[in-house]
Structure formats: structure tokens, C-alpha cells
Amino acid sequence: MYKKKTILLLPGMILSGFISYADAASWRVSPSITVAETYTDNVDLDATFSQSDFVTQITPQVVITGQGARLNMNFNYGANYFFYPGDEDDKHDLRHNLQANLSSELISDIFFIDGSAVINQQFLDRRQAIATEQVSRTENRRTVQSYQVSPYLRHRFGSWATAQLKYDLRHIRSSREASQTTPNTFFGNSLLHLGSFSLSSEREFRKLDWTLLAQYSNEERENAASDYNNTLARANFSYQLIRTFALLGSVGYQNREAVGSFANFNGFIWDAGFRLVPGPRTSLSFRYGNQNDGETFSLNALYKISPKNQISLSYRDEIKTFQSFAFDGGGGGNVNPPLNSDFISGDLTRRKQWRLTISGTRGRTSYSSSAFYSNYKSDNLLLDEKRYGGALSLSRNLNTRLSINGSLTYNLSKFASDNVKDIFWTASANMNYQISKSILGTLGYTHSDRDSARFGNLNGGSNYVSLSIRAAL
């Protein structure tokens, strides 16, 4: 069981790094307020029949940035207030959103503290109600908090090597009880302790780069029987054979322990591969070996079509908790990355994921497109899933004041427990007009559709028409 006293130290530890060099940093405070009126024909996603409403949303927001020689901080907080005039019993809802990070150098080139905090809304169960628009209500959404603080010591042995001793403390919690409808699945608060020591080569090793890593982590969860321990000792090597080609490899030992988990493993791990950089526009990295109690590989490829356009392809095979995947930063095939529509639970899972991305700009037009395939295997068979999807977004500046943008997303999920197909797609279009230097107006339309044979009341389309004004104060 996680310790509440330990959690209370998180803000204090992060704040200590902030205060030390706050006076030496350059600070900028940018407050704003957004008022939006949205009409939707499906305001309650859990209801048996669609209900329409005009929803008022008021969002005061403040962005604080600080940059200095020994301190960098970004703080972005918004309070989303929703007013539902059509609801007789509960007309008000307040949802908090926070993204903050801090990096500080307390003792020059020796002692550092990094920290982060994220508060946002997450969907608990991928098979229940989901949406890309926040105005619709559902019991499947919860406010989830994630905090991390990482003090570490660093010492340089001249031009030969650098040693680092680091401690990570990470906490994830829900604002209230977050039981899921999927049987035997529960989102539980967790506290992760991770200690590591590394020794890495420096410039004296011209062609051979190496890192020796020792790491131990313990993740405490509300159900003590589900605590997860991971011990890792690993040596990584990279040898630059010629200017454009390097050999990669690693050897080590890993011990993963979780009660009754398929992810348990105790033994030798290794991989080998190469990195190819034939020119400034192309890079390819490939590794093959035994990293997860069985043969696997990883791939990262990038090609710059032009200075402003690029294409990338990647494959990753990882074992984490679903909680960790929800906060790994990539959005990983979520219907809408800011809303994180993956499962949220305490179960361990193995995710194998392919991702192809093409993005860039051409004149006054910017675009981004991606496609992915994910295969999830979990301790809980009901969470096993194969997911296919893609996204496309376009934006264009028509003139100095007027711009338009649109997006299209598609997700297809196949669940191993019942082989039911769950399709969710959404399309949106927005027009933005800069009324003045500090005031921006936006007119938008979004349509989403759900096709799932499992829950009849979740099927059908939802429409959203919104008008918003954002004022920078």
C-alpha cells in the first residue's frame, strides 16, 4: 500500500528546486480565458436515448514559463467549468487540467532535481462510452493525476566516463473511485519507486560508446497482491564501424516479479543490431534479441522528404502496466491523445505496436497523418485486444487573420474475449479568426460515430457545433 506521507513530500521536493534559482530565471506569465457555447445532440453518453443540450464552457487558464542557467519550468493550468441547462439535477461540472514540468541544477554539474505533474481526464474502459469532445458527460471518464519527482547526482571522471545515481518517485491516482464495467478490472492508485545507477563512456572512447546500468523498481498498488518488482542489470554498446554505420548490442539480466502474472521472468536478456545513417535525410535503427522472455525486435526509421516534410516508421515491444501506457506521452493509438482512451487499470500488459507517421508543411498548409497497429496481452484476458487505427489532420492559413483546420480519426478494436468489433471514428472542421491581437474566435463542427454490437445505447452518431472566444489577458 502506498504511503500517504511520502506523497505529501512530492510538492515540497519539486518546490525546493524551484525556489533555489527562481530569482535567476527569466519568467513569463500568460493568462487567458475562453468562453464557448456548444450545441450537441448527445450530451449524456451513458443514456439509452440521445439527449440534446446547449452547453456553456468557461476556461480560465494560466501559462507560466521560466528559463535560466540552472532552472527551467513550464506550468500550464486550466479549470474547465461546464454548465448544463438541460439537466434538472446536476447543472455544473468542473474539470481540472494541468501540465507542469521542472528541471533544476541545484549544485553545478553535480546535483539535479526534475519534476512533473499532469492532471487530465481519462476514459476508464475502452468498451464503454468515449468521445473526442469534452462537453458530453459519461461515468466512464475520471480526473486522473500523475506526479513525478527525480533527484539525481552526476559525477564526471574527466573525459573518460560519467556516473549517475538517480531516484524516481511516481504517483498515479484518481480523484474518486474508478471501478470499471469490465469484470475483475479496477483502476487503482499506484506509487512507483525506481532507483538506478549508470556509468557511461565519454569522448576518450571515440568509436565505442557504452553504458552500464543497474536498476530496481517497486510499484505499490492498492491491491498489495498486485505489487510489481523489476530488477535490471544491463550493458549497452555501440561501435561506429564507419561514418554511416554502427553496430549495436546489449547483454544483461532481468527479474520481473508480480503475483500470478504472465509477465514474470527471471533470466538472461540480450539484443544486437545496427544503426545506419547514410545521409542527413535518412536514419535506420534495428535491434533483435530476447528482451521479454522470448524473441522480439525494435525498429526506428526516419526519412526527411524535404527540410519541412518527413516520414517515420517504428515498432516497439514493451511490458508495462496499463497505467504506465496511459502516461507514456505518445498517445499510442488513442482516439484522442489528450483524452487518453486506452484502458486504465492496474493490470500488467505487453504491447506490440507498429506506427507510421507522415508530417510536414507546404507553404501555408500543415499536415500530419499516422497509422498504427497495436496488440495488447494482459493478465486479464478481457483486456486482450488488437487495435487498428489512423488519423489525418490539415490546417491552412488563408490570410493573416483567418485559418481553417480539420481532422479525421479512425479506431477498430477486436477484443480476444468475445471477438466483437468496436469501431469509433470522428471528423471535425474549424474556422479560426483573429479578431484582434489578443482575441481569437473559433467556429467548429464535430461528428463522431460508434459501431459496437456489445452496447446498443453506445451506437450511433454524435454532433457538436461550437462557437468560442479566447482572450489573452
N, C-alpha and C positions, 0 to 999 in steps of 0.2 A: 504494500500500500504506500502510495506516495506520501511524503511528509509535507504538511501544510507550512510548517515553519521554514522549510527550505524554499518553498515557492515565494514566501514573503521577501526573501533576500534578492530575488530577481530584479525588481525595480531599483533597489538600493545599489546593487553591484553595477548595473548599467548607468545609473545616475552618477556614481562616483567617477566613472570615466568621463562623463560629460562635464562635470564641474571643474575638473582639473585644468582643462585647457579651453574653457568656454570663452574667456576673455581674449584669447589669442586668435580665435577663429573669426571669419567673416560671415555674418548672419544675414539671412533674408527671410522675411515673413510675408506670405501671400495669402490673405484671407479672401473668401468669396462666398456667395450664396446663390443657390439655384432653386427656382420655383418652377414646377412642372405640373401640367394638368393632363391626365391620360384617360381616355375612354377605352374600356376593354369589355368584350362580350363574354369573358370567362374570368371573373375576379376571384372566385373560390375554386381552386383546382381540385379540392377534395370532394366537392359537391357532386351529387348524382346528375344534376342538370345544370347547364351553363347559366350563369347569372351575370348581368352587365352592371357596370358602375362607372362613375366619374371619380377618379382617384387624384387627390391633391398630394403632391410630394414637395417637401421643403427640406433643402440640404445645405446647412451652413458647413463650410469646410475651411480648414487652415493648413497651409503647407509651409513648413519651416525647414530651411537648409542651412547648414553650417559647414564651412570649409576652412581648414587651417593646416599648418605643417604637421600637427600631431593629432588632429581631431577632424573627423568628417561625420556629419549626421544628416539624415533625411527623415522628416516626420510629416506624415500626411494623414489627417483625421477628418472624417465627415460623419455627421449624425443625420441619418435619413429618417425624417418624420413623414408618416403616411396617414392621410385622413380618408376614411371610407364612409361617405354619407349614406350609402345604401344599406349599411349594416346596422341593424337596430340595437344589437347588444354590445358590440366592440368596434367603435369607430376609429380607434387610434392604434398606431403601431410605431415603435421606434427601434431602428436597427443601426448598430454602430459599425463603422468601417475604419480600420487603422492599418497603415503600413509604415513601419519605422525601422531604421537600422542605424547603428553607431559603430564606428571604428576609432579607437584611440590608442595612442602610443604614450603610455604613462612614464616610462623610463626609456630614454633614447636607445633604440635598436635592441632593447632587452625585454621590456615588459609591455604587453598589449592587452586590451580588452575589446572584444567585439560583442555586439548585442543586436537583437532584432525582436520585433513584436508585430503580430498580424492578428487582426480581428476582422472576420467577414462571415458571410452566410454560406453554409454548406448544405447540400442535399444529402440526406442520410442514406436513402435507399434508391438505387438506380431504377428499380422496378416500380416505384411509386411516382407520384406527381413530380414533374420537373418543368422548368420554364427558363427562358432566357431573359424575361422581363421581371424585375423585382416587384412590380406593383401587384401581381397576383399572389394570393395567400395560399399557404399549404402547411400542414403539420409536418411535412417531410423536410422542412427547412429549419435549421438551427443556427444560432450565432455560435461560432467556434473560435476559440482563442489559441494562439500559438506563440510561445515565448522562448527565446534562446539567449544565453549569455556564455561567452567563450573567452576566459582569460588564458593567456599563454606566455611562456618565456622562450626567448630565442637567443642563441649564442653562436657566433661565427668563429670558427677555427681558421682564421686567416683566409687565404684563398683556396683552402682545401675542402672544407665541409661546413655545413650549418646544422645545428641541433635545435629541435623544437619540442617543448613539453607543453601539452595542451589539455585543458579540461572543458568539456561541453556539457551544459545543463539545459535540457529542452523539456518544455512542459506544454501539453495539449489538453484543453478542457472545453467542455460545452457549457453554455450559460444555464441550461436546465437539463433535466433528464431527457435522454435522446434514444429511447428504445426504437428499434426498427420493427417493421412488419415481417421481415424475413425471419423464420424460426431460428432460435439459438444464435441470434446475432444482436450485439449490443455495442453501442459506441461508449467506450469507457475512457475516462481521463487517464493520461499516462505521464510518467516522469522518466526521462532518459538521462542517465549518467554515462558519459563517454570520456575515457582518458586515453591519451595517445602520446607516444614518443617517436620522433623521427630523426634520422640523420641523413642529410642529402649532400651530394657532391657539389663542388663549386668549380670555378674556371680552370683550376690546375688540371682537371680531368677534361681534356679538350674534346675527345671523341666519345668518351664513355661517361654517361650520366647514370647515377644510381641513387636509390633511396631505400633505406632500411626503416621499416615501420613496425611498431608494436602497439596494439590497440585492444582495449577491453571496454565493452559497453554492457549496461544493465538497464532494461526498460521495465519499470514498475507500472503495473496496470491495476485497475480497481479490483479485478479478479486475480488474487495473488497466484492462483494456479496457472495463470497465463503469462507470468513474467518471462522475459526473453533475455538470454545472455549470449554474448558473442565475443569470442577471443580470437585475435588475428595476429599472426606474425608473418611478415612478408618482405621480400626483397624484390625491388623493381629495377630493371636495367634497360638502357637504351644505348646502342652503339652506332655512331654515324659512319657507315661504311664508305659512302661517297657523299658529295654535297647534297644530292637529291634523294638519297635512300638510307634509311636507318633500320636496324634490327631491334625488335622489342621483345621483352620477356620478363617473367616473374616466377618466383617459387616461394612457397610458404606453407603455413599450417593454419587451419581454421577449426574452431569448435563452436557450433551453434546449438543452444540448448533451450527448448521450450516444451512444456509438458504435452505429450501426445501430438506433437506437430510433425507434419511431413517434412518440414524444413530442417529437422535435426540432422547434424552432420559433424563428424569428427575425423579429420584426416588431412592428407597432403593435397595442396592445390598448386596449379601451375598454368601458365599460358605462354604462347610465343606468337610472334607476328612481325609486322613491318609498318613503317611509315614512309610514304612516297610523296615527295613534293617536287614534281618535275618543273614547276614554274610558279610565278606569283599568283596564278589564277586557279591552280589545282592542288588539292591535298587529299590523301587517302591513307587511312589508318585501319589496320585489320589485326585482330588477335584471336587465337583459337586455343582452347585448353579445357581444363577441369576447374571450374570456379564454384559450381553449385551442386556438388555431388553428381556429376555427370558432364558429358561433353557439351560445350557451348562455345559461342564466339561473340565478338563485338565488332562493330563496323561504324566508321565515321568517314564520310566523303563529302567534299565541298568543291564546287566549280563556279568560279566567277565568270558569268557570261559576259559581263561588262563591269566597269567600275561601280555601277549602281544596281546591278542585277546579278543574282546568284541562285544556285540550286544546291540542295544538300540532301543526303540520304544517311540514315543512321539505323542501327539495330542495337538494342540493349536487353540484357537478361539479368533481372535483379530479384532478390528476395528481401522484402521489407514487410512492415505492417501496412494495412490499408491507410492508416493514419499518416504514415510517412509519405506514401504516394500522393496523398491529398495536398501535401505541403512541399513537394519537391520542386515547385516553381515552374514546371514546364506545362502544366495544364493537361498533359498527357492524353489527349483524346477526349477531354471533357466536352460536353455540349457547349459550354461557355466557360472558358478558363477562370474568369473572376468568380463564378458561382460554384466551380468545382463539383460537377455532377457525378463523380465517381462514388462508389460505395464508401461509407465512412464506418469503420468498425475496428475492433482490436485484433482481428484475425491476421495471422501471417499469410502472405501470398507471394507467389512467384509470377512476375510479369515479364513476358517476352513481347517486345514492341518494335515494329518497323515504322519509320516515319520519313516521308518525302516532303520537302518544302521548296517552293519556288517563290521568290520575293524580289522586289525592286521598285524603281521609279523610272518613268519615261516622260520627260517634260513635266507637265503639271499633274500627271497621273501617277499614283502609287498603288501597288497591288501586292497581294500575298495569297498564296494558295498552298494547301497541305493535304496530304492523305496519310492515313495510318491504319495499322492493324495491331491489335493487342490481344494477347492470350493470357488469361488470369487462371491460376490454380491456387486454391486456398485450403486451409484447414477445414473450412466449411464448404461442403460440396455445393450448397445452394448459392454460393458466391462465385463459383467457377463460371467463366464467361469468355466468349470470343466476341471482340468488338471491331467493327469496321466503320470508317468514317472519313470525313474530309471537310474542308472549309475553304471558302473563297471570299476575299474582301477587295473592294476597289474604292478609291477616293480620287476626286479631281477638283482642283481649284479652278473655278470658272472665271473669276477675276479676283481682285484684291480683297473683296468682301464676301463673295459668295462661293460656297463649296458644296459638293454633294458626295455622299458615300453610300455604299451598300454592301451587304454580306449575305452569304448563304452557307449553312452548315447542315451536315447530314450524319446521323449515327444509326448503326444497325447492331443490335446486341443479340447474341444467341446464348442462352443460359443452359448449362450442361444438365441441370436437374430436370428440366421439362422440355427442352428444345423448342421453346416458344420464341418467335422472333419479335423483337421490340424495336420499332423504327421511330425515330424522332428527328424532324427536320424543321428548320426555321429560315425565313428570309426577311430581310429588313432593308429599308431605304430611308435616308435622312438628308435634309437640306439645312445647311448652316449659313446664317447671315450675321456678319459683324456689324451690329447696329452702330456701335461707337468703339473707341479704343478699349473700353472696359466692359462692354455689354455684348453678349452673344446670344442670338436667338436660334432655336433648332425646332424644326418640324419633322416628325418621324412617323413611320408606319412599320409594324412588325406583324408577320403572320407565322404561326407555328402549328405543327400538326403532329399527332401521335397515333401510331397504329400498333396496338398491342392486344392480342386476344386474351390476355390474362385479366385485365381490369376494364370492363366496358365503360365505366364512368371516366376513364382517363383518355378515351379515344376522342377523335375529332379535332377540329381546329380552334385556335385562339387568335383574336385580332386585337391589336393595340394601336391607337392613334394618339400621339402626344405632341404637346407644344410646351417648350421650356424656354426660360430666360435665365442666363447665367451672368452675374455681375461680379466683377473683380473689385474688391473694396480697397 
